[in-house]
Amino acid sequence: MCIMSSVLRTAVIGVGYLGRFHAQKYAHLDQCELVGVVDSDFKKAEAVGEDLSITAYPTHEELFGKVDAVSIVVPTIHHYQLAKSFIEQGVHVLVEKPFTASLEQARELVELSRQRQVCLQVGHLERFNVVFSEFQSLIDRPQFIDSTRISPFPKRGTDVDVILDLMIHDIDLVLALLGEYPETIEGIGTPVLTTKVDLANARLKFPSGCVVNLTASRVSDKAERKMRIFQSGLYLSLDYGTGHARKLKVDPTVSVSSDDLKPTTLQLGKNDALLEEIQSFLKTISHQSSPRVTAEDGLQAMEVAWQIKEQIQQ
């Protein structure tokens, strides 16, 4: 098992578009030392290493014994093998979403992290979005949630379908809000620009009675990340992309007039969600506490996503 120093030694595996940002965050945090970066394109790793004045390594095995924690930011098909190799070395792992390429792989990593007693956090970044954290405490037994997440065709992430690429964010948010697993799951979808599903819609019904409608598309001329939440006495319209929110709160036990139905508009300042995610990961390790997005959370979101995928395949 890796022996932690007083300052956590970290590394980033995969320094493409998102991985480079991971490396920059680690490099500027006082509670850790960025030991190195790795990428299958060694020239890319060298460029990031030179920019941040740290070592670029040609293979991840060269980091064994040198690090306490890593971010894994590579294509999904490589998540399982890389995460497994570091967990077996006793290294704490933050793995980008989607968790793994299959449910079996995710389940194995959850069990392995328990056995090795290391932190395995899944990178569901929207949990750290200020829009979610600002209103999460207000949401109690919602009755209906409608979520839309659309984007232009991406330059990356097309190794998986739109369910694991985009919809997985909102699956995780809904599971976090409701604290229960859906009792029925329906899904429809179709390929448009790739051989995988690029447009999907899912309808989830939960034991509490809440119904959730999820739409995800990577065939759009604009980007949108919106969620509307309805519960007794409360309506929320949340825009995770712009930070714009609308809130309507009334007393459902008394009669209301049209004058009462005027939502409050709020504009939240944008936060650095990735920085907060990484800080939370490091704090979890230092305090030996549970991460905000546990491996079990990541697995549960994967299980729902897989049922949606199976519905579409049928």
NORNORVEN-V832361 format. One record per residue. N is the residue number from 0. PHI is phi in radians with two decimals (none if undefined). Layout:
n & phi
N & PHI
N & PHI
This chain:
n & phi
0 & none
1 & -1.17
2 & -1.62
3 & -1.33
4 & -1.50
5 & -1.12
6 & -1.80
7 & -1.13
8 & -1.59
9 & -2.19
10 & -2.66
11 & -2.13
12 & -1.80
13 & 1.72
14 & -2.09
15 & -1.35
16 & -0.97
17 & -1.39
18 & -1.06
19 & -1.05
20 & -1.15
21 & -0.96
22 & -1.06
23 & -1.09
24 & -1.13
25 & -1.02
26 & -1.10
27 & -1.87
28 & -1.73
29 & -1.29
30 & -1.42
31 & -2.56
32 & -2.13
33 & -1.38
34 & -1.39
35 & -3.07
36 & -2.32
37 & -2.35
38 & -2.68
39 & -1.09
40 & -1.65
41 & -1.09
42 & -1.11
43 & -1.16
44 & -1.11
45 & -1.11
46 & -1.12
47 & -1.18
48 & -1.05
49 & -1.17
50 & -1.12
51 & -1.81
52 & 1.02
53 & -2.31
54 & -1.46
55 & -1.74
56 & -1.94
57 & -1.29
58 & -2.39
59 & -1.23
60 & -1.08
61 & -1.20
62 & -1.57
63 & -1.02
64 & 1.49
65 & -1.90
66 & -2.30
67 & -1.78
68 & -2.67
69 & -2.40
70 & -1.77
71 & -1.89
72 & -2.27
73 & -2.24
74 & -0.95
75 & -0.95
76 & -1.09
77 & -1.75
78 & -1.01
79 & -1.03
80 & -1.14
81 & -1.19
82 & -1.06
83 & -1.04
84 & -1.12
85 & -1.34
86 & -1.06
87 & -1.11
88 & -1.56
89 & 1.39
90 & -1.65
91 & -1.30
92 & -2.27
93 & -1.90
94 & -1.90
95 & -1.10
96 & -1.36
97 & -1.18
98 & -0.82
99 & -2.55
100 & -1.49
101 & -2.64
102 & -1.15
103 & -1.06
104 & -1.14
105 & -1.08
106 & -1.09
107 & -1.15
108 & -1.18
109 & -1.04
110 & -1.15
111 & -1.13
112 & -1.15
113 & -1.15
114 & -1.09
115 & -1.51
116 & 0.98
117 & -2.07
118 & -1.36
119 & -2.15
120 & -1.92
121 & -1.78
122 & -1.38
123 & -1.46
124 & -1.12
125 & -1.12
126 & -1.08
127 & -1.77
128 & -1.19
129 & -1.03
130 & -1.14
131 & -1.23
132 & -1.15
133 & -1.18
134 & -1.94
135 & -0.99
136 & -1.20
137 & -1.41
138 & -1.55
139 & -2.46
140 & 0.99
141 & -1.13
142 & -1.78
143 & -2.64
144 & -2.27
145 & -2.14
146 & -2.24
147 & -2.24
148 & -2.35
149 & -2.24
150 & -2.76
151 & -1.11
152 & -1.02
153 & -1.41
154 & -1.46
155 & -2.47
156 & 1.54
157 & -1.45
158 & -1.30
159 & -2.25
160 & -1.38
161 & -1.18
162 & -1.17
163 & -1.41
164 & -1.40
165 & -2.04
166 & -1.08
167 & -1.00
168 & -1.03
169 & -1.35
170 & -1.04
171 & -1.10
172 & -1.07
173 & -1.14
174 & -1.09
175 & -1.17
176 & -1.22
177 & -1.58
178 & 1.15
179 & -2.63
180 & -1.75
181 & -1.11
182 & -1.57
183 & -2.37
184 & -2.38
185 & -2.14
186 & -2.62
187 & -2.35
188 & -3.10
189 & -2.74
190 & -1.27
191 & -2.30
192 & -1.88
193 & -2.32
194 & -1.45
195 & -1.75
196 & -1.16
197 & -1.87
198 & -2.41
199 & -2.54
200 & -2.36
201 & -2.32
202 & -2.20
203 & -2.00
204 & -2.09
205 & -1.87
206 & -0.97
207 & -1.23
208 & 1.82
209 & -1.16
210 & -1.96
211 & -2.14
212 & -1.99
213 & -2.07
214 & -2.20
215 & -2.41
216 & -2.61
217 & -2.02
218 & -2.20
219 & -2.53
220 & -1.66
221 & -2.59
222 & -1.85
223 & -2.63
224 & -2.37
225 & -2.16
226 & -2.46
227 & -2.02
228 & -2.22
229 & -2.11
230 & -2.54
231 & -0.98
232 & 1.46
233 & -2.52
234 & -2.25
235 & -2.21
236 & -2.11
237 & -2.06
238 & -1.97
239 & -1.26
240 & -1.47
241 & -1.73
242 & 1.44
243 & -1.45
244 & -2.47
245 & -2.22
246 & -2.31
247 & -2.17
248 & -2.20
249 & -2.37
250 & -1.60
251 & -1.23
252 & -1.53
253 & -2.15
254 & -1.22
255 & -2.13
256 & -1.95
257 & -1.09
258 & -1.17
259 & -1.38
260 & -1.68
261 & -2.11
262 & -1.11
263 & -1.44
264 & -1.79
265 & -2.26
266 & -2.12
267 & -1.49
268 & -1.19
269 & -1.26
270 & -1.88
271 & -1.57
272 & -1.10
273 & -1.15
274 & -1.08
275 & -1.15
276 & -1.09
277 & -1.19
278 & -1.07
279 & -1.11
280 & -1.04
281 & -1.16
282 & -1.13
283 & -1.03
284 & -1.16
285 & -1.10
286 & -1.63
287 & 0.90
288 & -1.95
289 & -1.51
290 & -1.18
291 & -1.09
292 & -2.08
293 & -1.36
294 & -1.06
295 & -1.12
296 & -1.08
297 & -1.08
298 & -1.16
299 & -1.11
300 & -1.09
301 & -1.12
302 & -1.12
303 & -1.15
304 & -1.03
305 & -1.17
306 & -1.18
307 & -1.14
308 & -1.07
309 & -1.15
310 & -1.06
311 & -1.18
312 & -1.12
313 & -1.28
